[in-house]
Amino acid sequence: MKIDLVGPSYPFRGGISHYSTLLFKNLKRKNKVKFYSFKRQYPRFLYPGKTDKDSSFSPLIDAEIESCLDSMIPFTWFNVARKIVRDKPDITIFPWWVAFWAPQFLTIIWILKLFSKTKILFICHNILEHEKNRRNHAISKCVLSRGDYFIVHSEEEKARLIEITGKTHVKVNFHPTYETFKTRVIPRDEAKETLQIREENIMLFFGFVREYKGLTYLIQAMPEILNHIDTRLVIAGEFWEDKSQYLKLIQNLDLGTKVTIIDRYIPNEEIPHFFYASDIVILPYSSVTGSGLVQLAFGFEKPVVVSKVGALSEVVCDRKTGFLVSPRSPGEIAKAVVEFFRESDRDEMVERIKEENKKFSWDHLVRTIESFGKQKGR
């Protein structure tokens, strides 16, 4: 099958870039695939972090990726559309996660609908943005209504997509596991020494810090956790909002000696140290559709504590591969963490994660995409 893919790749940061590149690498094992990526994603003033570029080593670099799309130069949008029309793919894949991409994607899809027979497949990481409003709702509806086929990562998102667009060619495929960053096995003592951590029990909060990630509730859970378990919380990731509110909360709860904050983007080569040093990964989202961080944790065979929101309750088996808690509930977070350290059979949880990872394979996602190709005539 001939497939064209549009989306971000290295050297851009973030889960969508990692996802798109890994998808390309797995798709082209059995299909003829071209990947048109960005040479510029966002104008500097729109990006909340220090930079959207990743200067670290990347196992995701691929010489076959063509970086030719500039979000601010319409000529490049027409150029990518022209290339796809010339390629004559059976399916063209677009990721969807923020309304910023509406002008670019609408332009390309409009040209494709006029001058090619390719079918449009959206892989929807978010149907609606985390910061929802009526404008973004209307934009998402406008863009996604142009799609022929859709992949979402949860039943909840499937229902939302059908409600918004009326489209029915929708398949649920859980977010695949990220094992790519597991470049080498690092002994736990070595990983802890690198991070300068001495405590035996380590909890990890990883990734960009934004309000919906729920870090506040995890910090609020710490006093109760420390009443039962001597542990350290490692917060590793760039803050995309005011850090002072978190520092003040940590100070007010007298947690300064039990919390480590690493306020920066974690380069790919450092990721293994954080996960090998940790016992459990905490993802206390207040709202979310899905999370690549769960699959990153599973890639390192680490149990998780996650909120029962979005797809998370569909991918985490309560008390088997992790713990499900109510959103915005410091008490339930504390109870789950204490139960993990005091009562859980960790070896059994690791074995269950290994078994569950089989259904989160990239091959499964590829087969889902290929199944749409068989529907081309519909």
C-alpha positions in Angstrom: 0.0 0.0 0.0 1.2 3.5 -0.8 1.0 5.9 2.2 2.0 9.5 2.7 2.4 10.9 6.2 2.4 14.6 7.2 3.6 15.5 10.7 6.4 16.6 13.0 9.6 14.6 13.4 13.1 15.1 14.8 14.6 17.7 15.6 11.2 18.8 17.1 10.4 17.9 20.7 7.4 16.2 22.1 5.3 13.1 22.0 3.6 13.8 18.6 7.0 14.0 17.0 8.1 10.8 18.5 4.8 9.1 17.6 4.9 10.2 14.0 8.4 9.1 13.4 8.0 5.7 15.0 4.8 5.3 13.0 6.8 6.0 9.8 9.5 3.5 10.7 7.0 0.8 11.3 4.8 1.5 8.4 7.6 1.4 5.8 8.5 -2.2 6.8 5.6 -3.5 4.6 4.4 -0.4 2.7 5.7 2.3 0.4 5.7 5.4 2.6 6.8 9.0 2.3 7.0 11.3 5.3 6.7 15.1 4.9 7.8 16.8 8.1 8.3 20.4 9.3 11.3 22.7 9.0 9.4 25.1 11.3 6.4 24.2 13.5 5.5 27.3 15.5 6.5 31.0 15.5 8.6 31.5 18.6 6.0 33.7 20.4 3.4 30.9 20.3 5.6 28.2 21.9 5.3 28.1 25.7 8.6 26.4 26.3 12.2 27.6 25.8 12.4 26.0 22.4 10.6 23.4 20.3 13.8 21.9 19.0 15.5 18.9 20.5 19.3 19.0 20.5 19.7 15.6 22.2 20.7 12.4 20.6 17.7 10.8 18.9 17.1 7.2 18.0 14.3 8.5 15.8 16.4 10.2 13.1 15.6 8.9 9.6 17.3 10.1 6.4 14.2 9.3 4.4 12.1 12.0 6.1 11.7 15.2 4.0 11.6 18.3 6.1 9.8 20.8 3.9 6.7 22.2 5.6 6.8 25.6 7.2 3.7 26.5 9.3 4.2 30.2 8.5 4.9 30.0 4.7 1.8 29.0 2.6 4.0 28.2 -0.4 5.3 25.2 1.5 1.8 24.0 2.1 1.0 24.0 -1.6 4.4 22.4 -2.3 3.6 19.5 0.1 0.2 19.1 -1.4 1.7 19.0 -4.9 4.2 16.3 -3.8 1.4 14.1 -2.4 -0.7 14.5 -5.5 2.3 13.4 -7.6 2.9 10.4 -5.2 -0.7 9.1 -5.7 -0.9 7.5 -2.3 -3.8 5.3 -1.3 -4.0 7.0 2.1 -2.6 10.3 3.4 -2.2 10.5 7.2 -2.4 13.6 9.3 -2.0 13.9 13.1 -4.5 16.1 14.9 -3.9 17.7 18.3 -4.2 21.5 18.2 -6.2 24.0 16.2 -3.1 25.9 15.1 -2.7 23.4 12.3 -6.1 24.1 10.7 -4.9 26.5 8.0 -2.1 24.3 6.9 -4.0 21.0 6.9 -7.1 22.4 5.4 -5.1 23.9 2.5 -3.3 20.6 1.8 -6.5 18.5 2.1 -8.5 20.9 -0.1 -5.9 20.4 -2.9 -5.8 16.7 -2.3 -9.6 16.4 -2.6 -9.5 18.3 -5.9 -6.6 16.7 -7.6 -6.1 13.2 -6.2 -8.0 10.1 -5.1 -6.1 9.6 -1.8 -8.2 9.0 1.3 -7.5 11.2 4.4 -6.8 9.4 7.6 -6.6 11.5 10.8 -4.8 10.0 13.8 -6.5 12.0 16.6 -4.2 12.6 19.6 -6.8 15.1 20.9 -10.2 15.7 19.3 -10.3 18.9 21.3 -7.4 20.7 22.9 -6.8 20.5 26.6 -7.7 24.2 26.9 -11.2 23.8 25.4 -13.2 26.8 24.0 -16.0 27.3 21.4 -13.5 28.6 18.7 -11.3 25.5 19.0 -14.4 23.3 19.0 -15.5 24.8 15.7 -12.1 24.6 14.1 -11.6 21.0 15.1 -15.1 20.2 13.6 -14.2 22.0 10.4 -10.9 20.2 9.9 -11.9 16.7 11.0 -15.0 16.8 8.9 -12.7 16.6 5.9 -11.4 13.2 6.9 -12.4 9.8 5.5 -11.0 7.6 8.2 -10.0 8.1 11.8 -7.9 6.5 14.5 -8.5 7.5 18.1 -6.9 6.2 21.3 -9.9 5.7 23.5 -13.6 4.8 23.3 -14.4 8.2 24.9 -12.6 10.0 22.0 -14.4 7.8 19.5 -17.8 8.9 20.9 -16.7 12.6 20.9 -15.5 12.4 17.3 -18.7 10.9 16.1 -20.7 13.5 18.0 -18.8 16.4 16.5 -18.4 15.2 12.9 -21.0 12.5 12.3 -18.2 10.4 10.8 -18.4 6.6 11.4 -15.2 5.2 9.9 -13.5 5.4 13.3 -11.3 2.8 15.0 -9.8 2.7 18.5 -6.2 1.8 18.7 -4.5 2.3 22.0 -1.3 4.4 22.1 1.6 2.1 21.3 4.4 1.5 23.8 7.6 3.6 23.7 10.5 1.2 24.0 12.7 3.1 21.7 14.3 5.2 24.5 15.3 2.0 26.4 18.7 2.2 24.7 20.5 0.3 27.4 19.8 -1.3 30.8 21.1 0.9 33.6 21.5 -0.6 37.1 19.2 1.1 39.5 22.1 2.2 41.8 23.9 3.8 38.9 20.8 5.6 37.8 20.2 6.9 41.4 23.8 8.0 41.7 23.6 9.9 38.5 20.5 11.7 39.8 22.1 12.1 43.2 19.2 10.3 45.0 19.7 8.2 48.1 16.2 7.2 49.2 15.2 3.7 48.5 11.7 4.5 47.3 11.4 6.8 44.3 8.3 8.3 42.6 8.6 10.0 39.2 6.5 12.8 37.7 7.8 13.2 34.1 7.2 15.5 31.2 6.1 19.1 30.6 4.4 20.7 33.6 0.9 22.1 32.7 -2.1 22.6 34.8 -4.1 19.6 33.5 -1.2 17.3 34.4 -2.4 17.5 38.0 1.0 18.0 39.7 -0.7 20.1 42.4 -2.6 17.0 43.6 0.4 14.8 43.8 2.3 17.4 45.9 -0.7 17.7 48.2 -0.6 13.9 48.6 3.0 13.9 49.7 2.5 14.5 53.5 0.2 11.5 53.8 2.5 9.3 51.7 5.5 10.4 53.9 3.5 9.4 57.1 3.8 5.8 55.9 6.7 5.6 53.4 10.1 7.2 53.3 10.2 8.3 49.6 11.3 11.0 47.2 9.3 12.6 44.5 11.3 13.5 41.4 9.6 16.1 39.1 11.5 16.0 35.8 10.3 18.3 33.0 10.1 21.8 31.7 7.5 24.1 33.4 5.1 25.6 30.9 3.5 27.7 33.6 4.4 29.6 36.7 6.7 27.4 38.8 6.4 29.6 41.9 3.0 28.2 42.8 4.4 24.7 43.1 7.5 25.9 45.0 5.2 27.7 47.4 3.0 24.6 47.9 6.1 22.5 48.6 7.4 25.0 51.1 4.0 25.3 52.9 3.8 21.5 53.2 7.5 21.4 54.4 8.4 19.0 51.6 11.7 20.6 50.5 13.9 17.7 51.6 11.7 15.1 49.8 11.1 16.7 46.4 13.6 17.1 43.6 12.7 19.4 40.7 14.6 19.3 37.4 13.0 22.2 35.5 14.3 21.5 31.9 13.5 19.4 28.9 15.0 15.9 29.5 17.2 14.9 26.6 16.6 11.5 25.1 19.9 10.0 26.3 18.9 11.0 29.9 15.4 9.4 29.9 16.6 5.9 31.0 18.2 7.3 34.1 14.9 8.7 35.4 12.9 5.6 34.8 15.5 3.1 35.9 16.0 5.0 39.2 12.2 5.1 39.9 9.9 2.5 41.3 6.6 4.0 40.1 5.4 6.8 37.7 2.6 9.1 38.8 0.3 10.7 36.3 -2.4 12.5 38.2 -4.1 14.2 35.3 -7.2 16.3 36.0 -8.2 15.8 32.3 -6.7 14.1 29.3 -7.7 12.0 26.3 -4.6 9.7 26.3 -1.0 9.8 27.4 2.2 8.7 25.7 3.8 8.9 29.1 1.9 5.8 30.3 3.4 3.9 27.4 6.8 5.4 28.1 6.6 4.1 31.6 5.4 0.7 30.4 8.3 0.7 27.9 10.5 0.7 31.0 8.2 -1.8 32.7 7.3 0.6 35.4 3.9 0.6 37.2 1.9 3.8 37.2 -0.7 5.7 39.2 -3.1 7.4 36.9 -6.3 9.3 37.1 -9.5 7.7 35.7 -9.8 10.1 32.8 -9.8 9.6 29.0 -8.1 6.5 27.8 -6.0 5.9 30.9 -8.6 3.7 32.6 -8.7 1.6 29.4 -5.0 1.0 29.2 -4.1 0.5 32.9 -5.3 -2.6 34.7 -6.1 -1.5 38.3 -3.7 -3.1 40.8 -2.2 -5.2 38.0 -0.2 -2.8 35.9 -0.8 0.2 38.0 -3.4 2.0 40.1 -6.5 4.0 39.0 -7.5 7.0 41.1 -10.1 9.7 40.9 -9.0 12.9 39.4 -8.1 15.8 41.7 -7.9 13.4 44.7 -4.7 13.7 46.8 -6.1 11.2 49.2 -6.5 8.4 46.6 -3.1 9.1 45.2 -1.5 8.7 48.6 -3.5 5.5 49.3 -2.4 4.0 45.9 1.3 4.9 46.5 1.4 3.5 50.0 -0.4 0.3 48.8 2.2 -0.1 46.0 5.2 0.2 48.3 3.8 -1.8 51.2 1.6 -4.5 49.7 2.1 -5.0 46.0 4.0 -7.8 44.4 6.3 -5.7 42.1 7.7 -8.6 40.2 4.2 -9.8 39.3 3.2 -6.2 38.2 6.3 -6.1 35.9 5.4 -9.4 34.3 1.8 -8.3 33.8 3.1 -5.1 32.1 5.3 -7.1 29.8 2.3 -9.2 28.8 0.0 -6.2 28.4 2.6 -4.5 26.2 1.9 -7.0 23.4 -1.4 -5.4 22.7 0.2 -1.9 22.6 2.5 -2.8 19.7 3.3 -0.6 16.7 2.5 -3.6 14.5 -1.1 -3.5 15.8 -1.4 0.2 14.8 0.1 -0.6 11.4 -2.5 -3.3 10.8 -5.3 -0.9 11.8 -4.1 1.6 9.2 -3.7 -1.1 6.6 -7.3 -2.2 7.2 -8.5 1.2 6.1 -6.7 0.6 2.8 -8.9 -2.4 2.2 -11.9 0.0 2.5 -10.6 2.4 -0.1 -13.5 1.8 -2.5 -16.2 2.6 0.1 
